[in-house]
Amino acid sequence: MRIFADEGELVEKYRRLSDEGRARISNQIECELRIDAEVAAKRQESQRKGIEAAKKAGIHYGRPQTNFPANWDVVYAQWKAQDITADEAAVKLGISKATLYRMEKRRGIKESQTASD
């Protein structure tokens, strides 16, 4: 298969094609795109079925949640009382500030779930 030097050469060859030649190229491209779309749809369906089966089997995908540190309640109370900053609380807990905020959100969700039960 010959590789063309530039786009101009390709465009010129395409212009020299007859209408029938252009139609054949367009049809071939369209067929290949349809086949690719069908293959992708089949792969997605198969993947979806596999994920559903894994969930039913109790398999968890993704990174596991970080457990709350042992001193969470004490440090969290200090932070909420504004005795320490979020940076200081994260250092005391041995986690990042982003994890601190994520845990705070998760704690709030758990409290609201237990309150509604």
N, C-alpha and C positions, 0 to 999 in steps of 0.2 A: 504494500500500500504506500502510495506516495504522499508525503507530507508537504503541504503548500508553504511557500515562503511567507506569504502575508495574506491578509483578508481580501485585499484588492484582487488577487489572482482567483480566489474562490468566488467572489462576487461576479467577476467577469465570466468564469466558467458557467455559473448559474444562469446568467443572462443569455448565454449562447444556447442553453437548453431549449428544447421545444416545449410547448404547453403540456404535451403528454409526459415528457420527462420530468417537468416540475411537479405535475400531479402525482406521478409515481413516487417521487422523493417525499412529497407531503404525506401521501398515504402511508409510506413506510414509517416515517417519523411518528405519525398518529398511532399506528399499530403498536410500535415499540412503547410509546407513552402509556397506552391502554394496558399493555402487558405488565409494565412496571407498576402501574397503579393496582392491578389485580394481585400481583405478587405481594405488594406492600399491605394490601387489605387482608390477605390470607395470613401473613406474618403477624399482623396486629391481632387478628382473631385468635390465632394459636397462642400468642403471648397472653392475651386476656384470659383465655381458658386456663392456662398454666398458673397464672397469678391467683385466679379464683380457687383453683384446686389447692394451692399452697396455703391460702388463707383459711380454707376449711380444715386443713391439716394442722393449723396453728403456727405456721411459719411466719415470722415477722421479717419484712423487708426494711432496709434502711438502717441507719445508725441507731444503736440502742440509746434509750434515754439515760441521762446522767442521774444517779441517785442523789438525794439530798444529803449534804454533809451532816455529820453528827451534831455540829454546833450551829446548825441552820437557824433554829428558833431564836437563840440568844443573839446572834449577829443580825438576823433579820429585824428583830425588835429594836436593836440599837440603830440600825440604818433607818427604819421607819420613824423613829423618834428624833432623827436628824442629829444623833450623837456622833455618828461617823458618816463619811461619804460613801458613795457607791464603790469608788475605787478601793477605799480601805476595807469595805465589807468583802469585796471580791478577793482581796489579798488574804484576809483572815480566813475565808472559806476555802482558799486554794483553787479558785475557779476564775474564769474571765468575767469581765463586766457584762458581756453579752449573755453568758450563761446565767449570771445572776438575774438579769431581767427575764430571761426565758423561764427560769425556775419560779420567779415571782408570779409570772403569768400562769404557769402550770399549777402553782399552789392555790391561786385564786379560783381556777376552774374546779379543782378538787373540792375546795371549801364550798363552792356554790352547788356542786353535785351532792355533797353530803347534807347540806342544808335543805335541799329539795326532797331528799329521801325520807 
